Each structure stands twice: as C-alpha cells, then as structure tokens.
Amino acid sequence: MVAAVIRVQVIDDMPLLRIGVATVIEHTPTMRLIRASTSAELDAHRGEEVDVVVVGVCAAPLGTLGVVRLVRGELRPPALLALCVQPDAICASVYLRAGATGCGLVSQSEAELVESITRVAQGVRCLPAGVDLDDVEELLRTTSRWGLDQLTARECEIFGLLIRGVTNEDAAAQLGISCRTVETHRRSIMHKLAARSIVDILHAAARYGILVSPPRTLPTRGPR
C-alpha cells in the first residue's frame, strides 16, 4: 500500500537535472521531497525515511549503476527509479538486475516522471517509452551469463548502440560526448567481454539472443 504522500529522495550529479526533478516533486501534491543530493553526499544522508529514490546521472567513482547497487544494499531499501539517457532495453535490464524497481528517461515529461515515481512506489516495474517488456525480460534471463553485468551504465548505452551498427561519431552525437570518449568506452567493452572486434560482439549478441533490434550491417560468417 502506497503512503498518502510519497517521500522521494533524488540523487543526481548534474545540477540542472537534479534541480528539475526536485522541482517537479516539490510541486506534486502527492509527493514530498526529502532531499536532492549528489552521489558524493549519499553516505551523509543514509537512514532517512524515504519511499522512492530517483537516481539520475551519477559520475565516477560510483557511477549511476554503482549508486543503484549501493542504495539497494541498504538495510531497508526503498523503491528505486533509475533514469536512463537512452530508451534502451539493454541498459534498462542492467539497471533492473542491479536492483532498480523501474526505469525512466532523463528526457521524459513532468507527467511521465510523476507517473513513474508513483508506479515504482507501488512496486510496479516501469520502463521507458519505446522499450519493449519482452526484450527486457529476455535480457534479464541472459545478460548475466554473457557478462554484461561487468559494464558500467555508460558502457551499456554504447554497447546497445554498437550492436545496432551505430558508428562512433553517431554514438557520440546521440550521447553528447566526444568520439574519443566513445572509443575509450568501446575498448573497455571489448576488453570486459573478451571480444577482439565488433564482429565478435555481434556474433555473441546474436548467439545469446540480445540483438533486440537488428544492426545496420550484419556479419556474414557464422559464430565460431
């Protein structure tokens, strides 16, 4: 049963996003903002009674995925809404496996944010618009066997673009980062997944059923 007023904590390292989410909560009669803080301030405010934690974009050393895991490791873990940059089933599945109750988008509307917080407070799994539940459920069954849990949240976003045939330049434009940063993440992904090339990644993704939508160019040779 959901309390009459949902107590919400916001954790986000991007000031404008943190303030924006906090402002929406403050102007929603059914919600009360307990605190809006950065990930670096998380330890100082443990033990506060909250119903939902909204985790946005968090920087190193924890990163967004690390904050999700840390919050879920609390003695009395609240419901947790993780905000993704891209509407991607792979990233959503990794957040859910880490302990998020549901996922939304940093770009969603105020009404969608309120609905997402309300749903996770009720214990209902919610997903970003455009993300298919069947894709996410299939990924939840397979990603741990392949090792995607090793990837950071940003690496999951880039991985999802790579297996769709998106170039480094287009990935950088979509995520608002430099091509050099994309390439650095790409090398890290390949190292963690023991892949020698993007072809290896595509074959493995197809073999484990995580090509949730077809890439632009598929390799012609079969899996080794």
N, C-alpha and C positions, 0 to 999 in steps of 0.2 A: 504493500500500500504506500503510495506516494504522499509525503507530507503536504500540508496545505500550501506551504511556501518552500520551494526547493532552494536549499543552501548551496551556492556554487562558488568554487574556487577556480581561478584562471591562472594557468602557468604558461607564459609565453615570453620569449626573449626579444621579440620585435615590438618596440613601444607602441607604434600606431595600431598594430593588430591587437595587442593586449588591451589598449585603451578602448578600441572599438568594441571588442567582445564584452568588456566590463560595462561599457555604457549601455549596450543592449540589455544586459542583465539588470542593471540598475533601473531601467525604465520598463521592466516587465513586472506587473503586479504579483504574479505567481512565483517570483524568484527573488532571492536576496543574495547580493554579492558579499561573500565573506572576505575574500582577499584576491587581489590581482598582483602577481609577482613574477619575477624571472626564475629560471631554473636554479640559478645560483643561490636564491633565497629560500629554496624549498626546505632545507633542513631546519631553518629557524622557525618554521610555522607548522611543524608536524603536531598532530594531536588535536588540531582544530576540528570541530564537528562540521562536516560538510556532507552533502548528499551526492553531488556530482563534481568531478574535477574535469575541467576543459583544458586539454593540453594542445597548445598550438605549435609554433615553430621554435624549437629549442636548439641552442648552439652546443658546441663541444664544451666540456668533455663528455657529458651525458648524451646529448642529442635528444631528439624527440622520442625515439624508441627507448632510450635509457630512462627517461623520465617516466614513460608509461610503465616500464617494468618496476621502477622504484616505487611509484605510487601504489601499484598493485601488490607490492611486498609489504605494505603496511599491515598492522595487526587487524585493523577494521577497514579494509579497503572500500572506498566509495565506488559508485558507478563512474565510469570514465569515458569521456568523449574525446577522441583524437581527431585533430583537424589535419587533413591531407592537402598538399598543394595541387596534386593532380587527381582526377577521378579514375583511379587505377585499382583493379581488383587485387593485383599482387601486393601493393603497398597496404591496402585495407586488410588483407589476410594476415600480413605480418603483424600489424598493429593488434588485430583481434587475438592472434596467438600469444602476443606479449601480455594480454590482459585487458585490452580496451573493451568496453561494452559495446561501443559503436564508433563509427567514423563519419565525419562530415568534411566539408571543404572550407578552406580559408576564404574562398570567394563566394560562399553561399550568402543568401539574403538574410536579413534580420529575422524574418518569419521562419525561415528554414532552420536557423540556428536555435531559435526558441523551441521549435518542434523537436529538433534533435536532442536537446538537453532534456526536454520533458520525456521523450521516449526512453532514453538511457536511464533516467531516474526511475522509470517503471520497470527497468530490467529488460527492455526490448532492444534487440540488436538493430541498429540502423546503419545504413550505408549511403555513401554519396550518390546523388542523382547520376545515372548513367553507368553505375556499377551493378553488374548482374549478380544476384544472390547465388545462383547455381555455380558461377565461376568462382566466387569466393569460397563456397563450401568445398569445391573440388580442390582448390589450392590449400585449404586448411588440412585436407587429407594427405597432401603430397609434399608441401614445401619443406617440412622438417626432414623428410627422408633425403631430399636433394641438397639441403644445406642453405636455403635462402634465409634461414634464421640468423645466419652469420652476418648478413648485410645490414648496414645502417638504413634508416628511413630514406635518406637521400639516395643511397645506392639502390634501394628497391625501386625508387621512382625512375632512375636512369636505366636500371635493368629492364623495367617494363617498357620503356621506350626502345631500348636496343633490340628486344626480341620482336618488335613491330617494324624493324628496319629503319627507324628514325636515325638520321645522321647526327654526329656530334654537334654540328652547327645548329640544326633544328632543335635538338635537345636543350642546348644552351639557351636558345631563344625562348623556348617554352618554359624553362625553369628560372629564367632571369639570372643566369650565371655565365661565366666565361667558358669558351671552348676548352681552354687549358684545364679548368676545374672539372669539366665533364670527362676529359681524357684521364685525369688523375683518378676519378671515381671508377672509370671503366677498367683501368689497370688493377685497381683494388678488387673489383668484382671478379675479374678473371682469375686473380690470384686466389681469392677465397673459394671460388668454385672449381679450381684446378682446371681452368679452360685455357687452351693455347690460342684460340681465335674466336671471333664472333660466330663462326660456323659451329664450333664445339658447343657454344652456348645455345644456338638454335636447335641443334640436334638433341641436346639434353632437355631443353624445354619441351620439344615435341615428344620425346620419349617418356617424360614424366607427366605429360598432359597439362602443361602450364602455358601453352600458347593459347591464351584466352581470346586472342584475335589474331588473324594471320599477318605476318610481316609483309613488307612490300616485296621482298625478294627472298625466296626460299632456296636453300642449297639443294643441289640435285643428287648428291650421293647419299646413301643410306647411313644410319647410325653405325658406328664402329662396334 
